[in-house]
Amino acid sequence: MWPMLKNIETQKLLGRKPLTAAYFLRTTCIQDGCMLRNRHSLVDFQFKRAVWRSFEISRSAADVYEMKKGIETAKSEKAYIEIRNHILQFENAPSEPLSEVKLASLLGMSRTPIREALRRLESEGIITTYGTRGSFVNIPTLKDIRDIFEVRMFLEAGAAKLAAEEIDLIRLEEFEDLFTVFKEGNGKGDFVELGRKFHFFIVDSSSNKVLKDILDNIYTKLDIVRLFSYSFRRNEAVEEHLKIVRALKKRDADLSYTAMQNHLKNAFNTLNNIL
């Protein structure tokens, strides 16, 4: 007869109280993947158990790290959106530096996500950093605007031409209704944002990802100056958008190309006169 096992630690490791040593020696530990075949197996069992627990702790730490990383990313994204809107709504004068301390206080968050958001805005050309002087809103020069519009005229007019064949007519009519309301003087909301959405709708409808990526970058650089353009020629811009809508509804590729190109030429001419 095997003696009774009275080792409390062994009983805890097995998760239940064994009756005899023989029972202990032929017990298979399925959870930890080891067969207890002799008295020395207990050491092996304890080692593997310790390794498994270490792995679980490491995995838990990794999960916590990923969770914290996700939270920080969300804060950075929120900071980016808020600061970008802050700039585009002219709440920060071009001559006034974008202070990390003030922005952190304004948005109610630490300086880390603010700093990451400012770096992203700088990479997009919306702000410029001058060493110890700080970060400032980047106002493109007339030469910058001319260069961008020359490229935009070809690319976005080309996008309208491509979109004419497969554009969603129901969504197009929704934009037509919104522009008509503005034309009648009853428009509410942000006309600049409406125009932006309309242009991106056309670019998306071209089904050309490379074209979309290029124009995304161009639009970011022009967001500030477009506010000036629409402020001085809103009525003309509304009518030009409606002409583009009508051309697209006819699925006339060439007419859509011309309507978009004329709209962009007029927008640049306005900027050229006021800047």
C-alpha positions as CSV (number, residue, x, y, z in Angstrom):
1,M,0.0,0.0,0.0
2,W,1.4,3.4,-1.0
3,P,1.5,5.9,1.8
4,M,-1.0,8.7,1.9
5,L,0.2,12.0,0.4
6,K,0.1,14.7,2.9
7,N,2.0,17.4,1.0
8,I,-0.4,20.3,0.9
9,E,1.4,22.1,-2.0
10,T,1.1,18.9,-4.1
11,Q,-2.6,18.8,-3.4
12,K,-3.0,22.4,-4.4
13,L,-1.1,21.9,-7.6
14,L,-3.3,19.0,-8.7
15,G,-6.4,21.0,-7.9
16,R,-7.9,18.2,-5.7
17,K,-6.8,15.9,-2.8
18,P,-5.3,12.6,-4.1
19,L,-6.0,9.4,-2.1
20,T,-2.7,7.6,-2.6
21,A,0.8,8.1,-4.0
22,A,-0.1,5.5,-6.7
23,Y,-3.1,7.6,-7.7
24,F,-0.7,10.6,-7.8
25,L,1.9,8.9,-10.0
26,R,-0.5,7.8,-12.7
27,T,-2.4,11.1,-12.9
28,T,-2.2,13.0,-16.2
29,C,-2.1,16.8,-15.9
30,I,-4.0,17.7,-19.1
31,Q,-4.0,21.4,-18.4
32,D,-0.2,21.7,-18.2
33,G,0.5,19.0,-20.7
34,C,2.7,16.8,-18.6
35,M,2.6,13.1,-17.4
36,L,3.5,12.6,-13.8
37,R,5.4,9.2,-14.0
38,N,7.7,9.3,-10.9
39,R,8.5,11.3,-7.8
40,H,10.8,13.6,-9.8
41,S,7.9,14.6,-12.0
42,L,6.6,16.9,-9.3
43,V,9.6,19.3,-9.9
44,D,9.0,19.2,-13.7
45,F,5.3,19.9,-13.0
46,Q,6.1,22.9,-10.7
47,F,8.5,24.3,-13.3
48,K,6.0,24.1,-16.2
49,R,3.3,25.5,-14.0
50,A,5.5,28.5,-13.2
51,V,6.3,29.0,-16.9
52,W,2.6,28.9,-17.8
53,R,1.8,31.4,-15.1
54,S,4.6,33.7,-16.3
55,F,3.2,33.4,-19.8
56,E,-0.2,34.4,-18.6
57,I,1.2,37.4,-16.7
58,S,3.1,38.5,-19.8
59,R,0.0,38.1,-22.0
60,S,-2.0,40.1,-19.6
61,A,0.7,42.8,-19.6
62,A,0.6,42.9,-23.4
63,D,-3.2,43.2,-23.4
64,V,-3.0,46.1,-20.9
65,Y,-0.3,47.7,-23.1
66,E,-2.4,47.4,-26.3
67,M,-5.4,48.8,-24.4
68,K,-3.4,51.8,-23.2
69,K,-1.9,52.3,-26.7
70,G,-5.4,52.3,-28.2
71,I,-6.6,54.9,-25.7
72,E,-3.6,57.1,-26.5
73,T,-4.2,56.8,-30.2
74,A,-7.9,57.8,-29.7
75,K,-6.8,60.8,-27.7
76,S,-4.3,61.8,-30.4
77,E,-7.0,61.5,-33.1
78,K,-9.4,63.6,-31.1
79,A,-6.7,66.2,-30.5
80,Y,-5.9,66.2,-34.3
81,I,-9.6,66.8,-35.2
82,E,-10.1,69.5,-32.6
83,I,-6.9,71.4,-33.4
84,R,-7.6,71.2,-37.1
85,N,-11.1,72.6,-36.7
86,H,-9.6,75.2,-34.4
87,I,-7.3,76.3,-37.2
88,L,-9.8,76.1,-40.1
89,Q,-12.4,78.2,-38.1
90,F,-9.8,80.9,-37.7
91,E,-9.8,80.7,-33.9
92,N,-6.0,81.0,-34.0
93,A,-4.4,84.0,-35.8
94,P,-1.7,83.1,-38.3
95,S,0.8,85.3,-36.3
96,E,-0.1,83.5,-33.0
97,P,1.9,80.3,-32.1
98,L,0.0,77.1,-31.4
99,S,0.9,76.6,-27.8
100,E,0.9,73.0,-26.5
101,V,0.1,74.2,-23.0
102,K,-2.9,76.3,-24.1
103,L,-4.2,73.6,-26.4
104,A,-3.9,71.0,-23.7
105,S,-5.8,73.2,-21.3
106,L,-8.5,74.0,-24.0
107,L,-9.0,70.3,-24.9
108,G,-8.7,69.0,-21.4
109,M,-5.9,66.5,-22.1
110,S,-2.2,66.0,-21.6
111,R,0.5,67.5,-23.8
112,T,1.4,64.1,-25.3
113,P,-1.6,63.7,-27.7
114,I,-1.4,67.5,-28.5
115,R,2.2,67.1,-29.5
116,E,1.4,64.0,-31.7
117,A,-1.5,65.9,-33.3
118,L,0.7,68.9,-34.1
119,R,3.3,66.6,-35.7
120,R,0.6,65.1,-37.9
121,L,-0.7,68.6,-38.9
122,E,2.9,69.6,-39.8
123,S,3.3,66.6,-42.0
124,E,0.1,67.6,-43.8
125,G,1.4,71.1,-44.4
126,I,-1.3,72.8,-42.3
127,I,1.2,74.1,-39.7
128,T,4.9,75.0,-39.8
129,T,7.3,74.7,-36.9
130,Y,10.1,77.2,-36.5
131,G,12.4,75.8,-33.8
132,T,12.0,77.5,-30.4
133,R,9.5,80.0,-31.9
134,G,6.9,77.3,-32.0
135,S,4.3,76.1,-34.5
136,F,2.2,78.5,-36.7
137,V,-0.6,78.1,-39.2
138,N,0.9,77.6,-42.6
139,I,-0.6,80.1,-45.1
140,P,0.4,79.0,-48.6
141,T,2.0,81.6,-50.9
142,L,0.4,82.6,-54.2
143,K,3.0,80.5,-56.0
144,D,2.1,77.5,-53.8
145,I,-1.6,78.0,-54.6
146,R,-1.0,78.4,-58.3
147,D,1.1,75.2,-58.4
148,I,-1.6,73.3,-56.5
149,F,-4.5,74.5,-58.6
150,E,-2.7,73.7,-61.9
151,V,-2.4,70.1,-60.8
152,R,-5.9,70.1,-59.3
153,M,-7.5,71.3,-62.5
154,F,-6.3,68.3,-64.4
155,L,-6.7,65.7,-61.7
156,E,-10.1,66.7,-60.4
157,A,-11.5,67.4,-63.8
158,G,-10.3,64.0,-64.8
159,A,-12.0,62.5,-61.8
160,A,-15.3,64.1,-62.8
161,K,-14.9,62.6,-66.3
162,L,-14.2,59.1,-64.9
163,A,-17.1,59.5,-62.4
164,A,-19.7,60.4,-65.0
165,E,-20.2,56.8,-66.1
166,E,-21.0,55.2,-62.7
167,I,-21.8,58.0,-60.3
168,D,-24.7,57.4,-57.9
169,L,-27.5,59.5,-59.3
170,I,-29.6,59.3,-56.1
171,R,-26.7,60.7,-54.0
172,L,-26.0,63.3,-56.7
173,E,-29.6,64.5,-56.5
174,E,-29.2,65.0,-52.8
175,F,-26.3,67.3,-53.4
176,E,-28.3,69.1,-56.1
177,D,-31.1,69.8,-53.6
178,L,-28.7,71.1,-51.0
179,F,-27.0,73.5,-53.5
180,T,-30.4,74.6,-54.7
181,V,-31.4,75.6,-51.2
182,F,-28.2,77.7,-50.9
183,K,-28.9,79.3,-54.3
184,E,-32.4,80.3,-53.1
185,G,-30.8,81.9,-50.0
186,N,-32.2,79.4,-47.5
187,G,-29.1,77.4,-47.0
188,K,-28.0,76.5,-43.5
189,G,-24.8,74.9,-42.2
190,D,-21.3,75.0,-43.5
191,F,-21.2,75.6,-47.3
192,V,-17.4,75.1,-47.4
193,E,-17.8,71.6,-45.8
194,L,-20.7,70.9,-48.3
195,G,-18.4,71.8,-51.2
196,R,-15.7,69.6,-49.8
197,K,-18.0,66.6,-49.4
198,F,-19.3,67.1,-53.0
199,H,-15.8,67.2,-54.4
200,F,-14.7,64.1,-52.5
201,F,-17.9,62.3,-53.6
202,I,-16.9,62.9,-57.2
203,V,-13.4,61.7,-56.6
204,D,-14.6,58.6,-54.8
205,S,-17.0,57.9,-57.7
206,S,-14.0,57.8,-60.0
207,S,-13.0,54.5,-58.4
208,N,-9.4,55.5,-58.8
209,K,-7.5,55.0,-55.5
210,V,-4.3,56.6,-56.6
211,L,-6.2,59.7,-57.8
212,K,-8.0,59.9,-54.5
213,D,-4.8,59.7,-52.4
214,I,-3.2,62.5,-54.4
215,L,-6.2,64.8,-54.2
216,D,-6.6,64.0,-50.4
217,N,-3.2,65.5,-49.9
218,I,-3.9,68.5,-52.1
219,Y,-7.2,69.3,-50.3
220,T,-5.5,69.3,-47.0
221,K,-3.1,72.0,-48.2
222,L,-5.9,74.1,-49.6
223,D,-8.4,73.9,-46.7
224,I,-7.4,77.3,-45.3
225,V,-7.4,79.2,-48.6
226,R,-10.7,77.7,-49.7
227,L,-12.4,79.5,-46.9
228,F,-11.3,82.8,-48.4
229,S,-12.4,81.7,-51.9
230,Y,-16.0,80.7,-50.9
231,S,-16.4,83.8,-48.7
232,F,-15.9,86.1,-51.7
233,R,-17.8,84.0,-54.3
234,R,-20.4,81.8,-52.7
235,N,-23.2,82.6,-55.1
236,E,-20.9,81.8,-58.1
237,A,-19.6,78.7,-56.5
238,V,-23.1,77.4,-55.9
239,E,-24.1,77.9,-59.5
240,E,-20.8,76.2,-60.7
241,H,-21.5,73.2,-58.5
242,L,-25.0,72.9,-60.0
243,K,-23.5,72.9,-63.5
244,I,-21.2,70.1,-62.5
245,V,-24.2,68.2,-61.0
246,R,-26.2,68.6,-64.3
247,A,-23.3,67.4,-66.4
248,L,-22.9,64.3,-64.2
249,K,-26.6,63.6,-64.3
250,K,-26.4,63.5,-68.0
251,R,-23.4,61.1,-67.7
252,D,-21.6,63.4,-70.1
253,A,-17.9,62.8,-69.4
254,D,-16.6,65.7,-71.5
255,L,-19.1,68.2,-70.2
256,S,-18.4,67.1,-66.6
257,Y,-14.6,67.6,-67.2
258,T,-15.2,71.1,-68.6
259,A,-17.6,72.1,-65.8
260,M,-15.2,71.0,-63.1
261,Q,-12.2,72.7,-64.8
262,N,-14.1,76.0,-65.2
263,H,-15.1,75.9,-61.5
264,L,-11.5,75.4,-60.4
265,K,-10.2,78.1,-62.8
266,N,-12.7,80.6,-61.4
267,A,-11.8,79.7,-57.8
268,F,-8.1,80.3,-58.5
269,N,-8.8,83.6,-60.2
270,T,-10.7,84.7,-57.1
271,L,-7.8,83.7,-54.8
272,N,-5.3,85.4,-57.1
273,N,-7.2,88.7,-56.7
274,I,-7.6,88.7,-53.0
275,L,-4.3,87.3,-51.8
